Amino acid sequence: MTPHARVRGLVLLVSLVAAVTAAVAPPAVAARSGPASFADFGCANPVNRVSQQLLPAAHPRAAVAATCFGRVRTASGAIGPRIMAGPVGLGPVQLQSAYKLAGLHANGRTVAIVDAYDDPNAESDLATYRTAYGLPACTTANGCFRKVNQNGAASPLPAGDYGWAEEISLDLDAVSATCPDCHILLVEASTPDTTPLMTAVDTAVRLGAVAVSNSYGGAEDSTILAADSHLNHPGVAITASSGDSGYGVSWPASSPYVTAVGGTTLTAAGNARGWNETVWSGAGSGCSAYEPKPSWQHDPGCAKRTVADVAADADPASGLGVYDTYNSCGTSALCDLLLGLGLGQGLDGWAQVGGTSLSSPIIASVYALAGNPVTAGSYPYSHTGSLFDVTSGSNGSCGGSYLCTGTAGYDGPTGFGTPNGLGGF
């Protein structure tokens, strides 16, 4: 390389670092402003499991049974996540205010998070999140946090995955924001296939979780009926995300043994509640092609299981601030730029995140706060007066019916509504 070429390269690097440094230094709590776009986590992207490679993030998804349902805010026109210097989006105060949960306690009841692959930074990133919001420590040492493999052992853990680590961070932070005194059990499946994930669900219940969140899903097929037995845990709340692709059904949300959790757009408002919710356009909903209709579900438009049962915030435009540092390029302003350009995988700090991967752990945490034994998703159906009804918005085209359109009473995208305190759970 000639001296002139070296100088040009140094100037370019300095310019890039300066640009990204300016881009990632917002106020400590940033408001939503200007045009925004969103990208999914790429949980089924095999590149996420190639260690320390600076490779494009926009690869086709692998053919696996499930992918996570999380979406992260990007800078306008960018491919990858917008990394922030401090908390962004909604936090614990906002979520607890919106769903009337402030001051409530779970008294150490355990919410389990089931995901695939390992997030090596899960505990340290969780500590940073909780410190930023003044939440009590939740660590292995104090008994609040525990991470195990699908069989319940502390080792060996699965291989790391940058996309699933984003999902794990979202799940852990969502539980922390909704239920600060919940204990958290993270169960990591070896792969995102049905057998390992369902083994992990059984393990979560065996280890004492009162609620188990599953923020992932895949297309229905004839094999799901046999797998349903792993979701049938009377007395334990099993929640599942309804999906992020709009009108249409995924499993395990379609299982009659889970609470299927749809999604809303949550915004501050000048009404008595202080908040307004509409159907999030990305939330999944509809009629199962395989699953039988549970006895507690009576909507007329589906002969089989209808999705969803309830809902919570899922729109990444009104998403949760999440802290995650597991990525392919280290910790630097240059790494943040590479991530934003789609030349690296993972996160390097704070980002604003949504998807029904957010709504599922919120609802699991509400179940833990309520502390009631539950039978599948039936409890909200007999306590609809304790839910906020979501009556507007749509997630797709279904002839204008309730299956994809917010309406008074039951609708597909949001079920009977969102938490209004604990009475519905």
Solvent accessible surface area in square Angstrom, and as a share of the most:
residue,aa,sasa,rsa
1,M,170,0.76
2,T,80,0.46
3,P,87,0.55
4,H,138,0.62
5,A,28,0.21
6,R,129,0.47
7,V,89,0.51
8,R,159,0.58
9,G,38,0.37
10,L,110,0.55
11,V,90,0.51
12,L,108,0.54
13,L,76,0.38
14,V,88,0.51
15,S,58,0.37
16,L,61,0.30
17,V,52,0.30
18,A,60,0.46
19,A,59,0.46
20,V,7,0.04
21,T,69,0.40
22,A,81,0.63
23,A,62,0.48
24,V,25,0.14
25,A,69,0.53
26,P,31,0.20
27,P,98,0.61
28,A,73,0.56
29,V,99,0.57
30,A,16,0.12
31,A,85,0.66
32,R,145,0.53
33,S,75,0.49
34,G,59,0.57
35,P,112,0.70
36,A,34,0.26
37,S,40,0.26
38,F,51,0.21
39,A,27,0.21
40,D,65,0.34
41,F,12,0.05
42,G,14,0.13
43,C,1,0.01
44,A,2,0.02
45,N,4,0.02
46,P,64,0.40
47,V,14,0.08
48,N,5,0.03
49,R,71,0.26
50,V,62,0.36
51,S,81,0.52
52,Q,117,0.52
53,Q,74,0.33
54,L,96,0.48
55,L,65,0.32
56,P,68,0.43
57,A,33,0.25
58,A,82,0.63
59,H,70,0.31
60,P,114,0.72
61,R,117,0.43
62,A,35,0.27
63,A,114,0.89
64,V,51,0.29
65,A,41,0.32
66,A,9,0.07
67,T,16,0.09
68,C,4,0.03
69,F,22,0.09
70,G,1,0.01
71,R,71,0.26
72,V,3,0.02
73,R,8,0.03
74,T,2,0.01
75,A,44,0.34
76,S,76,0.49
77,G,77,0.74
78,A,35,0.27
79,I,99,0.50
80,G,4,0.04
81,P,18,0.11
82,R,75,0.28
83,I,6,0.03
84,M,7,0.03
85,A,69,0.53
86,G,7,0.07
87,P,19,0.12
88,V,4,0.02
89,G,22,0.21
90,L,25,0.13
91,G,1,0.01
92,P,5,0.03
93,V,115,0.66
94,Q,63,0.28
95,L,1,0.01
96,Q,26,0.11
97,S,45,0.29
98,A,0,0.00
99,Y,0,0.00
100,K,86,0.36
101,L,3,0.02
102,A,73,0.57
103,G,64,0.61
104,L,63,0.32
105,H,116,0.52
106,A,0,0.00
107,N,123,0.63
108,G,25,0.24
109,R,71,0.26
110,T,27,0.16
111,V,0,0.00
112,A,0,0.00
113,I,0,0.00
114,V,0,0.00
115,D,0,0.00
116,A,0,0.00
117,Y,19,0.07
118,D,12,0.06
119,D,0,0.00
120,P,69,0.44
121,N,41,0.21
122,A,1,0.01
123,E,58,0.26
124,S,70,0.45
125,D,6,0.03
126,L,3,0.01
127,A,42,0.33
128,T,53,0.31
129,Y,0,0.00
130,R,3,0.01
131,T,108,0.63
132,A,51,0.39
133,Y,60,0.23
134,G,67,0.65
135,L,27,0.13
136,P,80,0.50
137,A,68,0.53
138,C,2,0.01
139,T,35,0.21
140,T,85,0.49
141,A,105,0.81
142,N,84,0.43
143,G,46,0.45
144,C,13,0.08
145,F,5,0.02
146,R,115,0.42
147,K,41,0.17
148,V,2,0.01
149,N,15,0.08
150,Q,33,0.14
151,N,96,0.49
152,G,13,0.13
153,A,43,0.33
154,A,76,0.59
155,S,78,0.51
156,P,113,0.71
157,L,61,0.30
158,P,22,0.14
159,A,66,0.51
160,G,20,0.20
161,D,0,0.00
162,Y,4,0.02
163,G,0,0.00
164,W,0,0.00
165,A,0,0.00
166,E,9,0.04
167,E,0,0.00
168,I,0,0.00
169,S,4,0.02
170,L,0,0.00
171,D,1,0.01
172,L,2,0.01
173,D,1,0.01
174,A,0,0.00
175,V,0,0.00
176,S,0,0.00
177,A,0,0.00
178,T,2,0.01
179,C,0,0.00
180,P,29,0.18
181,D,41,0.21
182,C,0,0.00
183,H,65,0.29
184,I,2,0.01
185,L,7,0.03
186,L,0,0.00
187,V,0,0.00
188,E,0,0.00
189,A,0,0.00
190,S,49,0.32
191,T,46,0.27
192,P,3,0.02
193,D,56,0.29
194,T,46,0.26
195,T,103,0.60
196,P,18,0.11
197,L,3,0.01
198,M,3,0.01
199,T,39,0.23
200,A,0,0.00
201,V,0,0.00
202,D,44,0.23
203,T,5,0.03
204,A,0,0.00
205,V,31,0.18
206,R,154,0.56
207,L,51,0.25
208,G,47,0.45
209,A,4,0.03
210,V,51,0.30
211,A,0,0.00
212,V,0,0.00
213,S,1,0.01
214,N,0,0.00
215,S,0,0.00
216,Y,2,0.01
217,G,1,0.01
218,G,18,0.17
219,A,91,0.70
220,E,32,0.14
221,D,64,0.33
222,S,81,0.52
223,T,92,0.53
224,I,8,0.04
225,L,84,0.42
226,A,85,0.66
227,A,11,0.08
228,D,7,0.04
229,S,74,0.48
230,H,66,0.30
231,L,0,0.00
232,N,66,0.34
233,H,40,0.18
234,P,105,0.66
235,G,32,0.31
236,V,24,0.14
237,A,2,0.01
238,I,2,0.01
239,T,0,0.00
240,A,0,0.00
241,S,0,0.00
242,S,1,0.01
243,G,5,0.05
244,D,22,0.11
245,S,112,0.73
246,G,8,0.08
247,Y,82,0.31
248,G,35,0.34
249,V,34,0.20
250,S,14,0.09
251,W,17,0.06
252,P,1,0.01
253,A,0,0.00
254,S,0,0.00
255,S,0,0.00
256,P,15,0.10
257,Y,79,0.30
258,V,0,0.00
259,T,0,0.00
260,A,0,0.00
261,V,0,0.00
262,G,0,0.00
263,G,0,0.00
264,T,0,0.00
265,T,25,0.15
266,L,2,0.01
267,T,57,0.33
268,A,79,0.62
269,A,38,0.30
270,G,91,0.88
271,N,76,0.39
272,A,116,0.90
273,R,41,0.15
274,G,24,0.23
275,W,27,0.09
276,N,68,0.35
277,E,14,0.06
278,T,42,0.24
279,V,9,0.05
280,W,12,0.04
281,S,75,0.48
282,G,8,0.08
283,A,0,0.00
284,G,1,0.01
285,S,0,0.00
286,G,1,0.01
287,C,50,0.30
288,S,6,0.04
289,A,68,0.52
290,Y,82,0.31
291,E,0,0.00
292,P,78,0.49
293,K,52,0.22
294,P,14,0.09
295,S,99,0.64
296,W,42,0.15
297,Q,6,0.03
298,H,152,0.68
299,D,18,0.09
300,P,130,0.82
301,G,43,0.41
302,C,8,0.05
303,A,100,0.78
304,K,82,0.35
305,R,0,0.00
306,T,0,0.00
307,V,0,0.00
308,A,0,0.00
309,D,0,0.00
310,V,0,0.00
311,A,0,0.00
312,A,0,0.00
313,D,0,0.00
314,A,0,0.00
315,D,17,0.09
316,P,2,0.01
317,A,11,0.08
318,S,12,0.08
319,G,0,0.00
320,L,1,0.00
321,G,0,0.00
322,V,1,0.00
323,Y,40,0.15
324,D,0,0.00
325,T,33,0.19
326,Y,43,0.16
327,N,9,0.05
328,S,2,0.01
329,C,28,0.17
330,G,36,0.35
331,T,118,0.68
332,S,53,0.34
333,A,26,0.20
334,L,55,0.27
335,C,1,0.01
336,D,14,0.07
337,L,31,0.15
338,L,30,0.15
339,L,0,0.00
340,G,14,0.14
341,L,88,0.44
342,G,2,0.02
343,L,73,0.36
344,G,3,0.03
345,Q,6,0.02
346,G,6,0.05
347,L,1,0.00
348,D,14,0.07
349,G,7,0.07
350,W,13,0.05
351,A,0,0.00
352,Q,6,0.02
353,V,1,0.00
354,G,0,0.00
355,G,0,0.00
356,T,0,0.00
357,S,0,0.00
358,L,1,0.00
359,S,0,0.00
360,S,0,0.00
361,P,0,0.00
362,I,0,0.00
363,I,0,0.00
364,A,0,0.00
365,S,0,0.00
366,V,0,0.00
367,Y,5,0.02
368,A,0,0.00
369,L,5,0.03
370,A,21,0.17
371,G,35,0.33
372,N,60,0.31
373,P,106,0.67
374,V,5,0.03
375,T,86,0.50
376,A,15,0.12
377,G,0,0.00
378,S,25,0.16
379,Y,57,0.22
380,P,0,0.00
381,Y,35,0.13
382,S,85,0.55
383,H,66,0.29
384,T,55,0.32
385,G,76,0.73
386,S,32,0.21
387,L,13,0.06
388,F,37,0.15
389,D,66,0.34
390,V,2,0.01
391,T,71,0.41
392,S,52,0.34
393,G,33,0.32
394,S,48,0.31
395,N,8,0.04
396,G,41,0.39
397,S,103,0.66
398,C,28,0.17
399,G,83,0.80
400,G,61,0.58
401,S,41,0.27
402,Y,44,0.17
403,L,19,0.09
404,C,1,0.01
405,T,40,0.23
406,G,6,0.06
407,T,50,0.29
408,A,80,0.62
409,G,29,0.28
410,Y,28,0.11
411,D,0,0.00
412,G,0,0.00
413,P,0,0.00
414,T,0,0.00
415,G,0,0.00
416,F,45,0.19
417,G,0,0.00
418,T,0,0.00
419,P,0,0.00
420,N,56,0.29
421,G,11,0.10
422,L,46,0.23
423,G,37,0.36
424,G,0,0.00
425,F,0,0.00
